[in-house]
Amino acid sequence: MNELKELAVLKGIILGVLLVILFLLWLLLDFTWGRRVHVKGKQNFSHPQRHSNIHIFTSGKDLFEDFFKEIKQAKRHIHVLFYIVKYDQFSKDFLNLLQSKAKNGLEVRLMVDWMGGFRIPYKRIKELRKNGVYFAYSCKPKLPFIFYSLQKRNHRKITVIDGRIGYLGGFNIGKEYIDMDPILHPWRDYHLKLQGEGIQDLQFEFLHDWLAATKVNLLSNKVYFPLTCIGKSRHQFIPTAGFGLEETLTTLIKHAKKSIIIGTPYFIPSPALFETLRSAIKSNINVSIIVPKKADHAFVKEASFPYFRILIKEGAKVFQFQRGFYHSKIVLIDDTVCDIGTANFDRRSLFLNYEMNCLIYEPECIQEIKAKIQEDIDYSTALPAASLAKIKVLESIKEKIAYTLSAFL
């Protein structure tokens, strides 16, 4: 009898192992084929260079005071896309404001990433729609590649008001972004406000994503693309959708002659991007990387350590931001071109997310950004090579786990 029980247990174990293997194999095939279908026939796209007036925000309190003011003054249409909208008091105030504008007769469209907006109750969404707000989720999971589609995120944060004022950057909607989180405050980020001819490109990207989410095509409606002034700052918007970002960043880095500064909350580069940075260091280009001391997600710090270990040894400087949480997405090359937008310096932004970046070329604007980056460095401490040299057993295990999960962190 005992032998029969042992045999049954053994069969159960074998069956369980087989099921796990089959599940992992399905995940691998789903992701691999989903990725192939996603990028098949796709081509990199960038908007032409434009001229707009650009204002830079690094404080969420300052940004959203201005953001709410402009929404209140809107006359015709408000288009908003965020990766995350939570359901704390600040988020409720945001939703209430959009709802009040829709009740007053304005066209209001709110699009939120499916994963990033899961905290909004369905009851609240129904109320928004009932009061005139057009609401849509972006990047909903779908068959046949359900696991791959679950990994895709619309990470863009685009707002266009009356086709004349635009916002783009790293802030989302939640209390932590206005320094009300007890652990992750103050929140340091970069967000742009633009007025000028570049707004048409932000509008195009919003309406393009709206078409993908709702099957409603508004791209040919000229009311959303009014004539705008030509601003003083030369810039260019670069949209990416799980491809193209690696090439953009690689090209920027290869053009560097003196210095490269990267600000990012997550440093998990692709092999090609990592080797490009190493080549820059070998060419006597100063490479500086600013990352947060605090982490807001598990394993993201450990995922970066193997890269930092090599880069610091070869001459790069890595700074850990000490004053709150550092969420910036910025690359400054030689004080001549600056990339600010929604993309992190990690594999999720490179190969999965829908992102939107802005290349800025205007010298005065770049000098302002450089001063803000210097503030970031002033609030940071250099990460010494010695702190990464000796790895404890637990840290080693974390790094191995982080490496395995690096594509999804």
C-alpha positions as CSV (number, residue, x, y, z in Angstrom):
1,M,0.0,0.0,0.0
2,N,2.8,2.4,0.9
3,E,4.5,1.6,-2.5
4,L,1.3,2.6,-4.3
5,K,1.1,5.8,-2.3
6,E,4.7,6.6,-3.1
7,L,4.1,5.9,-6.8
8,A,1.0,8.2,-6.8
9,V,3.0,11.0,-5.2
10,L,5.8,10.5,-7.7
11,K,3.3,10.6,-10.6
12,G,1.9,13.8,-9.1
13,I,5.3,15.4,-8.9
14,I,6.2,14.4,-12.4
15,L,2.8,15.7,-13.7
16,G,3.3,19.0,-11.8
17,V,6.8,19.5,-13.3
18,L,5.5,18.7,-16.8
19,L,2.7,21.3,-16.4
20,V,5.2,23.9,-15.2
21,I,7.5,23.2,-18.2
22,L,4.6,23.4,-20.6
23,F,3.4,26.7,-19.0
24,L,6.9,28.2,-19.3
25,L,7.2,26.9,-22.9
26,W,3.9,28.5,-23.7
27,L,5.0,31.8,-22.2
28,L,8.2,31.7,-24.2
29,L,6.4,30.9,-27.5
30,D,3.7,33.5,-26.8
31,F,6.2,36.3,-26.1
32,T,8.6,35.3,-29.0
33,W,5.9,35.1,-31.6
34,G,4.0,38.1,-30.2
35,R,7.2,40.1,-30.5
36,R,7.7,39.0,-34.1
37,V,4.2,39.9,-35.1
38,H,4.5,43.3,-33.3
39,V,7.6,44.4,-35.2
40,K,7.0,42.8,-38.5
41,G,6.9,45.3,-41.3
42,K,7.2,48.2,-38.8
43,Q,9.5,51.1,-39.6
44,N,11.0,53.8,-37.4
45,F,9.2,57.1,-37.6
46,S,10.0,60.6,-36.4
47,H,8.4,64.0,-36.8
48,P,10.2,66.8,-38.6
49,Q,12.0,69.4,-36.6
50,R,9.7,72.1,-35.3
51,H,10.0,75.4,-33.3
52,S,8.0,75.8,-30.1
53,N,8.3,77.7,-26.9
54,I,9.3,75.3,-24.2
55,H,9.0,75.5,-20.4
56,I,10.6,72.8,-18.2
57,F,9.1,71.6,-15.0
58,T,11.0,69.5,-12.4
59,S,8.4,69.8,-9.6
60,G,5.1,68.0,-9.8
61,K,3.5,70.7,-7.6
62,D,4.5,73.4,-10.0
63,L,3.6,71.3,-13.1
64,F,0.1,70.4,-12.0
65,E,-0.7,73.9,-10.7
66,D,0.0,75.1,-14.3
67,F,-1.6,72.0,-15.8
68,F,-4.9,72.4,-13.9
69,K,-4.9,76.2,-14.7
70,E,-4.6,75.5,-18.5
71,I,-7.4,72.9,-18.4
72,K,-9.7,75.2,-16.5
73,Q,-9.1,77.9,-19.2
74,A,-9.6,75.4,-22.1
75,K,-12.3,76.5,-24.7
76,R,-12.8,73.6,-27.1
77,H,-11.1,70.3,-26.6
78,I,-8.9,68.6,-24.0
79,H,-6.9,65.4,-24.9
80,V,-5.1,63.6,-22.1
81,L,-3.0,60.5,-22.1
82,F,-1.3,59.2,-19.0
83,Y,0.4,55.9,-18.2
84,I,-0.8,55.9,-14.6
85,V,-3.9,57.5,-13.1
86,K,-4.5,56.4,-9.5
87,Y,-7.5,56.9,-7.3
88,D,-6.3,59.0,-4.4
89,Q,-7.6,62.4,-3.7
90,F,-5.3,64.2,-6.2
91,S,-6.4,61.8,-8.9
92,K,-10.1,62.3,-8.0
93,D,-9.5,66.1,-8.3
94,F,-8.1,65.5,-11.7
95,L,-11.0,63.4,-12.9
96,N,-13.5,65.8,-11.4
97,L,-11.9,68.7,-13.3
98,L,-12.1,66.8,-16.6
99,Q,-15.7,65.9,-15.9
100,S,-16.7,69.5,-15.1
101,K,-15.2,70.7,-18.4
102,A,-17.1,68.0,-20.3
103,K,-20.3,69.0,-18.6
104,N,-19.7,72.6,-19.7
105,G,-19.7,71.4,-23.3
106,L,-16.0,70.8,-24.2
107,E,-14.7,67.7,-25.9
108,V,-12.7,65.9,-23.3
109,R,-10.9,62.6,-24.1
110,L,-9.0,60.7,-21.4
111,M,-6.9,57.7,-22.3
112,V,-5.1,55.6,-19.7
113,D,-2.9,52.6,-20.1
114,W,-4.9,49.4,-19.2
115,M,-2.4,48.3,-16.5
116,G,-1.6,51.8,-15.2
117,G,-5.3,52.7,-14.8
118,F,-6.6,49.6,-13.1
119,R,-7.2,51.5,-9.8
120,I,-9.9,53.6,-11.4
121,P,-13.2,52.0,-10.4
122,Y,-15.5,51.0,-13.3
123,K,-18.3,52.9,-11.5
124,R,-16.2,56.1,-11.8
125,I,-15.5,55.5,-15.5
126,K,-19.2,55.1,-16.1
127,E,-19.8,58.4,-14.3
128,L,-17.2,60.1,-16.5
129,R,-18.8,58.8,-19.7
130,K,-22.3,59.7,-18.5
131,N,-21.1,63.3,-18.0
132,G,-19.5,63.6,-21.4
133,V,-15.9,62.5,-21.0
134,Y,-14.7,60.1,-23.7
135,F,-12.7,57.5,-21.8
136,A,-10.5,54.7,-23.3
137,Y,-8.0,52.2,-22.1
138,S,-4.8,51.9,-24.2
139,C,-2.9,48.6,-24.7
140,K,-5.6,46.2,-23.5
141,P,-4.4,42.6,-23.5
142,K,-5.7,40.6,-26.5
143,L,-5.4,37.2,-28.1
144,P,-3.7,35.4,-29.6
145,F,-0.5,36.6,-27.8
146,I,-2.0,37.3,-24.4
147,F,1.2,37.2,-22.4
148,Y,3.1,39.4,-24.8
149,S,0.2,41.9,-25.0
150,L,0.1,41.9,-21.2
151,Q,3.7,43.2,-21.2
152,K,3.1,46.1,-23.6
153,R,2.4,49.5,-22.0
154,N,1.4,52.9,-23.3
155,H,4.0,54.8,-21.3
156,R,3.4,58.1,-23.0
157,K,2.2,61.1,-21.0
158,I,0.7,63.5,-23.6
159,T,-1.8,66.3,-23.0
160,V,-3.0,68.7,-25.8
161,I,-5.3,71.6,-24.9
162,D,-7.3,73.3,-27.7
163,G,-4.6,72.1,-30.1
164,R,-2.3,75.0,-28.9
165,I,-0.8,73.9,-25.6
166,G,1.0,70.6,-25.1
167,Y,2.6,68.7,-22.2
168,L,5.0,65.8,-22.3
169,G,7.3,64.1,-19.7
170,G,7.7,61.8,-16.8
171,F,4.9,62.8,-14.4
172,N,1.7,60.7,-13.9
173,I,-1.4,61.3,-11.9
174,G,-1.1,60.3,-8.2
175,K,-0.2,61.7,-4.9
176,E,3.5,60.7,-5.1
177,Y,4.0,63.0,-8.1
178,I,3.1,66.0,-6.0
179,D,5.4,65.0,-3.1
180,M,2.7,63.5,-0.9
181,D,4.2,60.0,-0.7
182,P,5.9,59.6,2.7
183,I,8.7,57.4,1.3
184,L,9.2,58.7,-2.3
185,H,9.3,62.4,-1.7
186,P,10.2,64.8,-3.0
187,W,9.7,63.4,-6.5
188,R,12.2,64.6,-9.1
189,D,11.2,64.5,-12.7
190,Y,11.3,66.4,-16.0
191,H,8.1,67.5,-17.9
192,L,7.8,69.9,-20.8
193,K,5.1,72.4,-21.6
194,L,5.1,73.5,-25.3
195,Q,3.4,76.2,-27.3
196,G,4.1,76.4,-31.0
197,E,4.1,74.4,-34.2
198,G,5.3,71.2,-32.4
199,I,1.8,70.8,-30.8
200,Q,0.5,69.3,-34.1
201,D,2.8,66.3,-33.6
202,L,1.7,65.7,-30.0
203,Q,-1.9,65.9,-31.2
204,F,-1.2,63.5,-34.0
205,E,0.3,60.9,-31.6
206,F,-2.6,61.2,-29.2
207,L,-5.2,60.8,-31.9
208,H,-3.1,57.9,-33.4
209,D,-3.2,56.1,-30.1
210,W,-6.9,57.0,-29.7
211,L,-7.6,55.3,-33.0
212,A,-5.7,52.2,-31.9
213,A,-7.7,52.1,-28.6
214,T,-11.2,53.0,-29.9
215,K,-11.2,52.4,-33.7
216,V,-12.4,56.1,-34.0
217,N,-10.3,58.0,-36.5
218,L,-10.1,61.7,-35.8
219,L,-6.8,62.3,-37.5
220,S,-8.2,64.1,-40.5
221,N,-10.3,66.5,-38.5
222,K,-8.7,69.9,-38.9
223,V,-10.4,71.4,-35.9
224,Y,-7.8,69.5,-33.8
225,F,-4.9,71.0,-35.7
226,P,-5.3,74.8,-35.7
227,L,-2.6,77.1,-37.0
228,T,0.0,77.8,-34.3
229,C,2.8,80.3,-33.8
230,I,6.5,79.4,-34.5
231,G,8.3,79.3,-31.2
232,K,12.0,79.9,-30.6
233,S,13.2,76.4,-29.5
234,R,14.1,73.9,-32.2
235,H,13.0,70.4,-31.3
236,Q,11.8,67.1,-32.7
237,F,9.4,64.5,-31.4
238,I,10.5,60.8,-31.6
239,P,7.6,58.4,-31.0
240,T,8.6,54.7,-30.5
241,A,6.5,51.6,-29.9
242,G,8.8,48.8,-28.8
243,F,11.3,49.4,-31.5
244,G,13.3,52.4,-32.7
245,L,14.4,53.8,-29.4
246,E,17.6,51.7,-29.2
247,E,18.6,53.1,-32.6
248,T,17.8,56.7,-31.5
249,L,19.8,56.5,-28.3
250,T,22.7,54.7,-30.0
251,T,22.9,57.4,-32.7
252,L,22.9,60.2,-30.0
253,I,25.6,58.5,-28.1
254,K,27.8,57.9,-31.1
255,H,27.6,61.6,-32.0
256,A,29.0,62.6,-28.6
257,K,32.4,64.3,-28.7
258,K,33.0,65.4,-25.1
259,S,30.2,64.4,-22.7
260,I,27.2,62.2,-22.1
261,I,24.9,62.6,-19.1
262,I,22.1,60.1,-18.6
263,G,19.3,60.6,-16.0
264,T,17.1,57.6,-15.4
265,P,15.3,55.8,-12.6
266,Y,16.1,52.4,-14.2
267,F,19.4,51.6,-15.9
268,I,19.0,48.3,-17.8
269,P,20.5,48.9,-21.3
270,S,20.4,46.5,-24.2
271,P,23.8,44.8,-25.1
272,A,24.2,47.1,-28.1
273,L,23.5,50.2,-26.1
274,F,25.8,49.1,-23.3
275,E,28.7,48.5,-25.8
276,T,28.1,51.9,-27.4
277,L,28.5,53.5,-24.0
278,R,31.7,51.5,-23.3
279,S,33.1,52.6,-26.7
280,A,32.3,56.2,-25.8
281,I,34.3,55.9,-22.6
282,K,37.2,54.3,-24.4
283,S,37.2,57.4,-26.7
284,N,37.8,59.6,-23.7
285,I,34.2,60.9,-23.6
286,N,33.0,61.8,-20.1
287,V,30.0,59.5,-19.2
288,S,27.9,60.4,-16.2
289,I,24.8,58.5,-15.1
290,I,22.3,59.7,-12.5
291,V,20.0,57.1,-10.8
292,P,17.9,57.1,-7.6
293,K,19.3,55.9,-4.3
294,K,15.8,54.7,-3.4
295,A,14.1,52.2,-5.6
296,D,10.3,52.1,-6.3
297,H,10.3,48.6,-7.7
298,A,11.9,45.3,-6.7
299,F,15.2,44.3,-8.4
300,V,15.6,47.4,-10.5
301,K,18.7,48.5,-8.5
302,E,20.2,45.0,-8.6
303,A,19.6,44.8,-12.4
304,S,21.8,47.9,-12.9
305,F,24.7,46.8,-10.7
306,P,26.4,44.5,-13.2
307,Y,26.5,47.3,-15.8
308,F,27.7,49.9,-13.3
309,R,30.5,47.5,-12.1
310,I,31.9,47.5,-15.6
311,L,31.3,51.2,-16.5
312,I,32.7,52.6,-13.3
313,K,35.8,50.5,-13.7
314,E,36.3,51.8,-17.2
315,G,35.9,55.4,-16.2
316,A,32.2,56.3,-16.0
317,K,30.7,58.2,-13.1
318,V,27.5,57.0,-11.5
319,F,25.6,59.3,-9.1
320,Q,22.9,58.2,-6.7
321,F,20.3,60.8,-6.1
322,Q,19.7,61.3,-2.4
323,R,16.9,63.9,-2.2
324,G,13.8,61.9,-2.7
325,F,13.0,59.7,-5.7
326,Y,14.6,60.3,-9.1
327,H,12.3,59.6,-12.0
328,S,14.0,61.7,-14.7
329,K,14.2,60.5,-18.3
330,I,17.0,62.6,-19.8
331,V,20.0,62.3,-22.0
332,L,22.3,65.3,-22.6
333,I,25.0,65.1,-25.3
334,D,27.8,67.7,-25.5
335,D,25.5,70.5,-24.3
336,T,24.2,70.5,-27.9
337,V,21.2,68.1,-27.9
338,C,19.0,67.0,-25.1
339,D,16.5,64.1,-25.1
340,I,13.6,64.5,-22.6
341,G,10.5,62.5,-22.7
342,T,8.8,59.4,-21.3
343,A,11.3,56.6,-22.0
344,N,13.5,55.1,-19.3
345,F,17.0,53.8,-20.1
346,D,15.8,50.2,-19.8
347,R,14.8,47.3,-21.9
348,R,11.1,47.7,-21.2
349,S,11.1,51.2,-22.8
350,L,13.5,50.0,-25.5
351,F,11.5,46.9,-26.6
352,L,8.0,46.9,-25.2
353,N,6.6,50.3,-24.3
354,Y,5.0,53.0,-26.4
355,E,7.1,56.0,-25.7
356,M,7.4,59.7,-26.8
357,N,10.7,61.6,-26.6
358,C,11.6,65.2,-27.5
359,L,15.0,66.1,-28.9
360,I,15.8,69.7,-28.0
361,Y,18.5,71.6,-29.9
362,E,18.0,75.2,-28.7
363,P,21.1,76.4,-26.8
364,E,19.3,78.6,-24.2
365,C,16.9,75.8,-23.4
366,I,19.8,73.3,-23.1
367,Q,21.7,75.6,-20.7
368,E,18.6,75.7,-18.5
369,I,18.4,71.9,-18.5
370,K,22.1,71.6,-17.8
371,A,21.7,73.8,-14.7
372,K,18.9,71.5,-13.5
373,I,21.0,68.4,-14.1
374,Q,23.8,70.0,-12.1
375,E,21.2,70.4,-9.2
376,D,20.6,66.6,-9.6
377,I,24.3,65.9,-9.3
378,D,24.6,68.3,-6.3
379,Y,21.9,66.3,-4.5
380,S,23.7,63.0,-5.4
381,T,26.7,61.0,-4.1
382,A,29.1,59.1,-6.4
383,L,28.7,55.4,-6.3
384,P,32.2,54.0,-5.6
385,A,33.5,50.9,-7.3
386,A,34.4,49.4,-4.0
387,S,30.8,49.2,-3.0
388,L,30.0,46.9,-5.9
389,A,33.2,44.9,-5.8
390,K,32.3,42.5,-2.9
391,I,28.9,40.9,-3.4
392,K,27.2,39.1,-0.6
393,V,25.3,35.9,-1.3
394,L,21.9,37.5,-1.0
395,E,22.9,40.3,-3.3
396,S,24.3,37.9,-5.8
397,I,21.0,36.0,-5.8
398,K,19.1,39.2,-6.3
399,E,21.3,40.2,-9.2
400,K,20.7,36.8,-10.9
401,I,17.0,37.1,-10.5
402,A,17.1,40.7,-11.7
403,Y,19.1,39.6,-14.8
404,T,16.5,36.9,-15.6
405,L,13.6,39.4,-15.3
406,S,15.4,42.4,-16.8
407,A,13.2,42.5,-19.9
408,F,10.1,43.0,-17.8
409,L,11.4,45.3,-14.9
